[in-house]
Amino acid sequence: MSGIRKVFLSDRYVNQIVPKNGFTTLLTFFTSASMAFLIVFSVALSSAADRLAQNWSDSLKNSATLRVSAPSIDLEAQTEAALSVLSTTRGIASFRVLKPEEQQALLEPWFGPKVPIKNLPMPRLISIEEDENGYDRVGLRLRLAAEVPAAVLDDHTRWREPLIKAADRIWFLGWFSIGLIVLIVVAMMTLVTRAALSSNKKIIEVLRLVGATDQYIASAFVRKLANQAFFGSLLGSSLASLTLFLLPSESDQAAILTGLRLEGMEWIWLGIVPLSFSFLTFLTTRISSLSILRTLT
């Protein structure tokens, strides 16, 4: 912390050593802005994937569907038999037969709103909700096979697990992207520092002639680049937050990028990112500038 305090609270005229305008300061500003924008988006993507996986897990965890497929002449009797089996099964909190309108709503994403469901040999779907203790799936399947051969139990396991795994992969991809962005920032700041020192080699020679130490010279460049990184990342984070705010909400089911936003304490990232960029730039430029100055003669 003493190094940081010396850099930012030392001689207030040290900034005059470094030229105010130059491609290195602009490069630092725009690099920080673009990378901060990408980091905020990656955090939002990871958070949205985590929420999506949790919602999928919660919505499918304690539910199941019983499908009764039989000729129309036997469909009603088979449905009543299935309901009778469910009513005597321990661990089932509630169950109900889906209405034709509900079944049609389930088919709309694939066949559109005008599917002639009345003319199709649709099976009866029974929605099942289990209690906190759960029910014996193997035992229920055996009873259904014996008493209601036209019934098939779907506990959503084959649907839930792949969806959750896919969401987990997206979450990992988001944080992996953040790691790559951090490495890119470190590499860019190292190159920017080298370019800044090389382009101001004559100024550095004069400062050394009048007795300036390498620590004093480095602090001038570190302060300049760290400030540019802070304001650039602040701009990038602000633009990212505005973009996320304008994206569709989770309630807009017709949109593609639904739920891609920060929620609750996640908005604190808008403050963490600029501070982190400034601190990361400070460390990178401090270490690289002292190393490069030792090679400049």
Secondary structure, 3 states (H helix, E strand, C coil): CHHHHHHHHCCCCHHHHCCCCCHHHHHHHHHHHHHHHHHHHHHHHHHHHHHHHHHHHHHHHCEEEEEECCCHHHHHHHHHHHHHHHHCCCCEEEEEECCHHHHHHHHHHHHCCCCCHHHCCCCEEEEEEECCCCCCHHHHHHHHHHHCCCEEEECCHHHHHHHHHHHHHHHHHHHHHHHHHHHHHHHHHHHHHHHHHHHCHHHHHHHHHCCCCHHHHHHHHHHHHHHHHHHHHHHHHHHHHHHHHHCCCCCCCCCCCCCCCCCHHHHHHHHHHHHHHHHHHHHHHHHHHHHHHHHCC
